[in-house]
Structures are given as C-alpha cells and as structure tokens.
Amino acid sequence: MAEQTQEKSGITVKIVTPEGQIYDQSGAEIAVINTKGGQLGIMAGHEPILAALSIDELVVKKDDQKRSLAVNGGVAEFSNNLLTVIADSAEIADDIDIDRAQNAKNRAQARLEHAQEVKNQREIDMAHVALMRAINRIHVGSVQGKR
C-alpha cells in the first residue's frame, strides 16, 4: 500500500551545477535522461541507478506539461524516487538565449577549424565539446518554443 502511495506522488528531480541548484521539481511523472549508454525514462519505483550523462536534453513531465533542460554532461543518480543530476552546466529551455547560443556555436566552429589546421588535439577536443554544448542549447531552446 505504501508503495502505491509513493508511486502516485511521483519523483523529485533536482539539478545541481557548480553554480548551485538550478532546478527542483517534486511530483514529476517521468524524467527522461540521456546517458552515455542511451536514453532512460525514470518513473516512481524505478530501480536505483548511477549513470554518466551525455550533452543532451533532459525532459521532466508533470501534469501533462513538459519542461526541457539543456544538460551538458555530468552524472545522474536515482534512488528512493529522487533523481539528482550533478551537471557540468544546465539551463532551463525558457532561459536559453538562442542568439547567444548561435554566437557560441559560431565561435566554437571557428575555434575547431583553427585547431584542426594547426593539428592541436587538445584544442580540437575542447572546441568539439563547446560546439556540442552550443548545439544542445539551440536545440533545447528551439524545441521549447514550439511546445
């Protein structure tokens, strides 16, 4: 009986970055995370997990409303109906400035091209990550605007 009550109350989703907590939602029906091993949907009663996150969208659904967040790497831990995401950086879709993200994408592409010309692997890797983050922010910000 207690298990049924726990499942009806949903899950709590907390997202923390080095700058502090940026998201806290209780009573969510499902959270969809993108891990290095693939996409996972997490609902109340899910088995405990610990997973490395990809640079990708995280979606939280509550009361037939979807909230998207751009999550840029990190780890997710789920147990006792609490999903805690410790991300390198994360941004709620509504807060994403698409023009700023597009400028970051352009800078990252230029940086990547230069690094490839000079054959600097460390710079190539860093520019590639910056490019992936910018593309993720553009995608999440654009998708949210269409909902």
N, C-alpha and C positions, 0 to 999 in steps of 0.2 A: 504494500500500500504506500509506504514512504517513497518507494522508487517511482511510482506513478505520479505522485505529487511533485517530486524532483524533476521529472521529465516535462511536466506541464509548465513548470516555471522557466524552462529553457536554460540557456547557458549565459554566462557572463563573458564578455570579450574585453580584454584590456590590452592596449598597445602602448608600449613604452619605447622611447628613443633616448639617446644621450641627453637630449634637451628636456626630458621629463615625459610624463604621461600625456598622450595626445588623444586618446580615445578610451571611453569606459561605457560599455552598454550592458545592462543586465536584461534578462528575459528574452534574449535573442533565440529565434527558432533554429537557425543554422548559420554557420560561418564556413565559407569556402576559402581555403588557403591553397597557395601554390608552393609546393615543396620541391626540393631538388629531385625527389623521386616521383613527382606527379601531383595531381590535384586531389585534395581531400575535402570532403564535406563533413563537418563536425556538428553533431546534434547532442542533446542531453543524453547521458548514458553511454556515450562513446568510450571506447577503451582508452586508457591513458596513452599519450604519445609524446614524443620529443622529436622534432624534425627541423632540418635546416631549410630556410625559406629561399625561394628564388626572387629575383627582382620582378615583381608582378602585382597584379590586382588582388586585393583581399575583399571579399563581399560578405556583409552581415545582413541577414534578413530578419526583420521583426515586424509583426502586424502587417504583413504583405507589403512592406516598404523595404527597399534595398538601399544599403549605404555602401558605397565603394571607397576604397582607400588605396593609394599607391604605396606599396611597401617595398623598400629597397634592401632586400636581404635581411638576415638575422635568423632567429630561431623562434619556434612556436612550441609551447608546452601545454598540454591539456590533461587535466585530471580534476575529479570532483566537480564537473560541469563549469570549470573555469579555464578559458583559453587565454593564455598570456603570451603575447608576442613581444619579443625584445628585438626591435628592428634597428638597423643602422640609421635609417631615416624613414619617415612615413608621413603621408599627407592625406587629409580627407579630401575627396574629389571636389566638393564645393569650394574648397580653399585654394585650389590649383589655379594659378595664373597661366593660361595656355600660351600667351605671347612670351612670357618669361621662360616657360619650358621650351618653346620653339627656339628661342635665342640660345638657351643652354645646349640644345641639340645641335644647332649650327656650330657653336664653339667646339663641341666635342668632336664633330665630324672633321673640322679643320685641324684640331689637335691630333686626331687619329691619322689623318693623311700625312701630316708633318712627321709624326713618329714613324710611320711606315717608310717614308722617304729616307729618314736617317737610320732606319733599322734599329730603333731603340725599343726592345721588347717590353721593358717595364712601362714606358710611356704608352706603348700600344695597349697594354693591358688596362692601364688606368683610364685611358681615353675611351676604351671599349665599355668599361663599367659606367663611365659618365654618360656615354651615349645611350646605353640601355636604361639608365635611370630617367633620362630626359624623355625617351620614347614611352616609357611606362607612365610618366606623369601626363604626357599628352594624351595617351590612350585613356587613362582613367578619368581625366578631366573632360575629355570629349564624350565618353560613354555616359557619364553622369548627366551631362547637358541634354542628352537625348531621351532620358527616362522621364 
